[in-house]
Amino acid sequence: MVSLPGRARFNGQWWLRHAFEGHRYFSIWDGDNEVARVDLDEQVCADEYPGAPTGRDLLEVQFLEVREGCRLEGIGTEIVSMIANANPVGS
């Protein structure tokens, strides 16, 4: 089971479940405060997304949640940007 600290401020239905093969789970912290959680899926079915790139090195953001009280501050946008920059298509 994926169980991260501070779950009261996150949607437990998303995060208290079995981990899946091919997924990578991240917890993003600002100092001592967990501000976001991300589930990245390495097993992408690109056919589901018209115009999406194809290839072996695709990565899908399966879930991204910003903690209550930290939302609407651009944290989610910054996380997606960081993921995209660290995992360029075709790398």
Rosetta constraint file for C-alpha pairs under 8 A:
AtomPair CA 1 CA 16 HARMONIC 6.29 0.50
AtomPair CA 1 CA 17 HARMONIC 5.14 0.50
AtomPair CA 1 CA 18 HARMONIC 4.25 0.50
AtomPair CA 1 CA 19 HARMONIC 6.02 0.50
AtomPair CA 2 CA 15 HARMONIC 6.11 0.50
AtomPair CA 2 CA 16 HARMONIC 5.47 0.50
AtomPair CA 2 CA 17 HARMONIC 5.68 0.50
AtomPair CA 2 CA 18 HARMONIC 5.91 0.50
AtomPair CA 2 CA 19 HARMONIC 5.92 0.50
AtomPair CA 3 CA 7 HARMONIC 7.77 0.50
AtomPair CA 3 CA 15 HARMONIC 6.50 0.50
AtomPair CA 3 CA 16 HARMONIC 5.53 0.50
AtomPair CA 3 CA 17 HARMONIC 7.76 0.50
AtomPair CA 4 CA 15 HARMONIC 7.60 0.50
AtomPair CA 4 CA 27 HARMONIC 7.96 0.50
AtomPair CA 6 CA 10 HARMONIC 7.54 0.50
AtomPair CA 6 CA 34 HARMONIC 7.41 0.50
AtomPair CA 7 CA 11 HARMONIC 7.24 0.50
AtomPair CA 7 CA 12 HARMONIC 6.35 0.50
AtomPair CA 7 CA 15 HARMONIC 7.98 0.50
AtomPair CA 8 CA 12 HARMONIC 7.37 0.50
AtomPair CA 9 CA 67 HARMONIC 5.67 0.50
AtomPair CA 9 CA 68 HARMONIC 5.69 0.50
AtomPair CA 10 CA 15 HARMONIC 7.92 0.50
AtomPair CA 10 CA 65 HARMONIC 7.32 0.50
AtomPair CA 10 CA 66 HARMONIC 7.68 0.50
AtomPair CA 10 CA 67 HARMONIC 5.63 0.50
AtomPair CA 10 CA 68 HARMONIC 6.91 0.50
AtomPair CA 11 CA 15 HARMONIC 6.85 0.50
AtomPair CA 12 CA 16 HARMONIC 5.53 0.50
AtomPair CA 13 CA 17 HARMONIC 7.47 0.50
AtomPair CA 14 CA 63 HARMONIC 7.97 0.50
AtomPair CA 19 CA 23 HARMONIC 7.34 0.50
AtomPair CA 22 CA 41 HARMONIC 5.93 0.50
AtomPair CA 22 CA 42 HARMONIC 5.20 0.50
AtomPair CA 22 CA 43 HARMONIC 6.01 0.50
AtomPair CA 23 CA 39 HARMONIC 6.50 0.50
AtomPair CA 23 CA 40 HARMONIC 5.36 0.50
AtomPair CA 23 CA 41 HARMONIC 4.39 0.50
AtomPair CA 23 CA 42 HARMONIC 5.95 0.50
AtomPair CA 23 CA 43 HARMONIC 7.76 0.50
AtomPair CA 24 CA 39 HARMONIC 5.77 0.50
AtomPair CA 24 CA 40 HARMONIC 5.03 0.50
AtomPair CA 24 CA 41 HARMONIC 6.49 0.50
AtomPair CA 24 CA 42 HARMONIC 7.82 0.50
AtomPair CA 25 CA 37 HARMONIC 7.42 0.50
AtomPair CA 25 CA 38 HARMONIC 5.72 0.50
AtomPair CA 25 CA 39 HARMONIC 4.63 0.50
AtomPair CA 25 CA 40 HARMONIC 6.33 0.50
AtomPair CA 26 CA 37 HARMONIC 5.66 0.50
AtomPair CA 26 CA 38 HARMONIC 5.10 0.50
AtomPair CA 26 CA 39 HARMONIC 6.56 0.50
AtomPair CA 27 CA 34 HARMONIC 6.82 0.50
AtomPair CA 27 CA 35 HARMONIC 7.79 0.50
AtomPair CA 27 CA 36 HARMONIC 5.97 0.50
AtomPair CA 27 CA 37 HARMONIC 4.56 0.50
AtomPair CA 27 CA 38 HARMONIC 6.51 0.50
AtomPair CA 28 CA 34 HARMONIC 5.80 0.50
AtomPair CA 28 CA 35 HARMONIC 5.77 0.50
AtomPair CA 28 CA 36 HARMONIC 5.04 0.50
AtomPair CA 28 CA 37 HARMONIC 6.03 0.50
AtomPair CA 29 CA 33 HARMONIC 5.43 0.50
AtomPair CA 29 CA 34 HARMONIC 4.26 0.50
AtomPair CA 29 CA 35 HARMONIC 5.47 0.50
AtomPair CA 29 CA 36 HARMONIC 7.10 0.50
AtomPair CA 30 CA 34 HARMONIC 6.30 0.50
AtomPair CA 30 CA 35 HARMONIC 6.53 0.50
AtomPair CA 34 CA 67 HARMONIC 7.58 0.50
AtomPair CA 35 CA 66 HARMONIC 5.83 0.50
AtomPair CA 35 CA 67 HARMONIC 5.21 0.50
AtomPair CA 35 CA 70 HARMONIC 6.55 0.50
AtomPair CA 36 CA 64 HARMONIC 7.21 0.50
AtomPair CA 36 CA 65 HARMONIC 5.52 0.50
AtomPair CA 36 CA 66 HARMONIC 4.24 0.50
AtomPair CA 36 CA 67 HARMONIC 5.59 0.50
AtomPair CA 36 CA 75 HARMONIC 7.92 0.50
AtomPair CA 36 CA 76 HARMONIC 7.75 0.50
AtomPair CA 37 CA 63 HARMONIC 7.89 0.50
AtomPair CA 37 CA 64 HARMONIC 5.74 0.50
AtomPair CA 37 CA 65 HARMONIC 5.40 0.50
AtomPair CA 37 CA 66 HARMONIC 6.62 0.50
AtomPair CA 38 CA 61 HARMONIC 7.25 0.50
AtomPair CA 38 CA 62 HARMONIC 7.67 0.50
AtomPair CA 38 CA 63 HARMONIC 5.65 0.50
AtomPair CA 38 CA 64 HARMONIC 4.48 0.50
AtomPair CA 38 CA 65 HARMONIC 6.61 0.50
AtomPair CA 39 CA 61 HARMONIC 6.16 0.50
AtomPair CA 39 CA 62 HARMONIC 5.39 0.50
AtomPair CA 39 CA 63 HARMONIC 5.03 0.50
AtomPair CA 39 CA 64 HARMONIC 6.46 0.50
AtomPair CA 40 CA 59 HARMONIC 6.61 0.50
AtomPair CA 40 CA 60 HARMONIC 5.64 0.50
AtomPair CA 40 CA 61 HARMONIC 4.71 0.50
AtomPair CA 40 CA 62 HARMONIC 5.51 0.50
AtomPair CA 40 CA 63 HARMONIC 7.17 0.50
AtomPair CA 41 CA 59 HARMONIC 5.77 0.50
AtomPair CA 41 CA 60 HARMONIC 5.04 0.50
AtomPair CA 41 CA 61 HARMONIC 6.29 0.50
AtomPair CA 41 CA 62 HARMONIC 5.99 0.50
AtomPair CA 42 CA 57 HARMONIC 7.76 0.50
AtomPair CA 42 CA 58 HARMONIC 6.47 0.50
AtomPair CA 42 CA 59 HARMONIC 4.93 0.50
AtomPair CA 42 CA 60 HARMONIC 6.54 0.50
AtomPair CA 43 CA 58 HARMONIC 7.70 0.50
AtomPair CA 43 CA 59 HARMONIC 7.27 0.50
AtomPair CA 43 CA 60 HARMONIC 7.84 0.50
AtomPair CA 44 CA 58 HARMONIC 6.30 0.50
AtomPair CA 44 CA 59 HARMONIC 6.31 0.50
AtomPair CA 44 CA 60 HARMONIC 6.12 0.50
AtomPair CA 45 CA 49 HARMONIC 8.00 0.50
AtomPair CA 46 CA 50 HARMONIC 7.89 0.50
AtomPair CA 46 CA 52 HARMONIC 6.17 0.50
AtomPair CA 46 CA 53 HARMONIC 7.09 0.50
AtomPair CA 46 CA 54 HARMONIC 6.19 0.50
AtomPair CA 47 CA 52 HARMONIC 7.75 0.50
AtomPair CA 53 CA 58 HARMONIC 7.94 0.50
AtomPair CA 53 CA 89 HARMONIC 7.51 0.50
AtomPair CA 54 CA 58 HARMONIC 7.30 0.50
AtomPair CA 55 CA 90 HARMONIC 7.25 0.50
AtomPair CA 57 CA 89 HARMONIC 6.60 0.50
AtomPair CA 57 CA 90 HARMONIC 6.19 0.50
AtomPair CA 57 CA 91 HARMONIC 6.83 0.50
AtomPair CA 58 CA 89 HARMONIC 6.49 0.50
AtomPair CA 58 CA 90 HARMONIC 7.92 0.50
AtomPair CA 59 CA 87 HARMONIC 7.71 0.50
AtomPair CA 64 CA 76 HARMONIC 7.26 0.50
AtomPair CA 65 CA 76 HARMONIC 7.48 0.50
AtomPair CA 66 CA 70 HARMONIC 6.42 0.50
AtomPair CA 66 CA 71 HARMONIC 5.83 0.50
AtomPair CA 66 CA 75 HARMONIC 7.13 0.50
AtomPair CA 66 CA 76 HARMONIC 6.44 0.50
AtomPair CA 67 CA 71 HARMONIC 6.54 0.50
AtomPair CA 70 CA 75 HARMONIC 7.65 0.50
AtomPair CA 71 CA 75 HARMONIC 7.17 0.50
AtomPair CA 74 CA 78 HARMONIC 6.16 0.50
AtomPair CA 75 CA 79 HARMONIC 6.19 0.50
AtomPair CA 76 CA 80 HARMONIC 6.29 0.50
AtomPair CA 77 CA 81 HARMONIC 6.19 0.50
AtomPair CA 78 CA 82 HARMONIC 6.13 0.50
AtomPair CA 79 CA 83 HARMONIC 6.17 0.50
AtomPair CA 80 CA 84 HARMONIC 6.12 0.50
AtomPair CA 81 CA 85 HARMONIC 6.12 0.50
AtomPair CA 82 CA 86 HARMONIC 6.08 0.50
AtomPair CA 83 CA 87 HARMONIC 6.01 0.50
AtomPair CA 84 CA 88 HARMONIC 5.79 0.50
AtomPair CA 87 CA 91 HARMONIC 6.91 0.50
